[in-house]
Amino acid sequence: MMELNSQHMPYHAGDVVYVIYRNPHTQSVANVQEAAVVHNPENPNELSLFLYETYYPLTEEVAVYSSEAEAEQAYSHYFGDH
């Protein structure tokens, strides 16, 4: 799944964001992916992330970054060589 993140930023349907996504089949593999902020199809009053043809809840538990550079920096911090 996606990495945890405590930052909270207001998002709107139509925003393009970046997330650190863990491969569900190989948890040791993670990368930065572009996602769209959309209305939840099951509850239009809530926002979701649309990634890989799947809707994910947009909560404070998801690492969401407003730019690819910011996401890459976080990825390097958590997954890069130390």
N, C-alpha and C positions, 0 to 999 in steps of 0.2 A: 504494500500500500504506500501511502505517502508519509513523509516524515512529520513529526510533531513540531509545532511552532507556536510560540505564545503571542506573537505580534498580532494585533487586530487592526485591520484597515477597512474602511468602507468600500465595498465593491458594488457594481451595478451590472445588470444584465447587459451583455454585449462587450464587457471588458475582456481583454486578453491578458492572461496572467501566466506565470510559470510556477511549476511545482517540482519538488523532488519526488520522483515516482519510483517505488520499489517494484520490481518484476514479481507478480504474484506466484510465479512458478519457480523462481530462483531468488530467494530473499536477499542473497548476497549481492545482487545486481541492482543498482539504482542509477538513475540519470535524470537530467533536467528535461522536462517536457512542457510544451505550450498547452494551455487549456483555456477554454472559454467559460466565462461566467454566464449562466443562463437561468431562467426560471425553472424551478423543479416541476417536471411534468405532472407529478402526483399532487403537488401543492404549489400552485402558482404564486403564493405569497412568500415562498422561500426561494433562496438562490441555491444553485448547485454548480459544481464544476463538471464540464463535459470534456471527457478525456477518453480516447480510444473507444468511441461509440458507447460510452457508459457514463451515467450520471453519478457523481459522488457528492455527499453532503458538503456544503461549504461551512465549516465550523472553525473555531479557534484552534482545533487540534490538527489542522492541516497546514503544512508549510506552504504558504502562497506568497509569491514575490511579484512585484509590479514590473520588474525588468528581468531579462534573461541574464544580464551581467550580475545582478544581485543574487539570482538563483545559483549561478555558476560559482560565485564567491562562497555562498553557504555550502554548496556541494563540496568544494575544495576543502573547506574547513572541517566538514564532517566525514568526508570519504577520501580526501587526498592524502598524499604521503606526509608524514609528520617528521 
